[in-house]
Amino acid sequence: MSNFNPEKLFVAYSSGVTATEPVIPRCYTLTHSDITGDLFLTIGSRYAWENINPNRDEVLGVWHQNGSSLHFYVYLYIDQGEYNINVSAKRNEIFRRELLLALTAIRYGDRFFFNAYPNLDQATIIINFMSAYPQFSRQENWGTFHHFS
């Protein structure tokens, strides 16, 4: 796993979202540069589809109300627009290896939001690995943001 470097994270707010408002809708689009290692986090009321490249190696996150509590859902596209099991296996491995970095970047990048709503550090993080291949397509509980602060 790569180490998180706050100086390599660039955060932008869009679509009427501020550092602390609103809670819902609040969508996260995390992309990166393979060349510089920079991470780009856009926080808005919708995903920043315009920032997504054809490699589809972004991390998408969103808050969902579940009864009286909030959960954080992450969506990862394992298949890269083509259906090649070897490519999907490698992408699955990379996503799993780098997911801790991605969750740390989201938590740090939206730290003012978490400071305003400290109970969200206890929100369950549900990761959705999306793939046409059953061995890669799954939903997993990855704990809470408390582990990434």
Buried (B, 14 or more C-beta within 10 A) or exposed (E): EBEBEEEBBEBBBBBEBEEEEEEEBBBBBBBBEEEEEBBBBBBBBEBBEEBBEEEBBBBBBBBEEEEEEBBBBBBBBBBBEEEEEEBBBEBBEEBBEBBBBBBBBBBBBBBEBBEBEEEBBEBBBBBBBBBEBEEBBEEEEBEBBEEBE
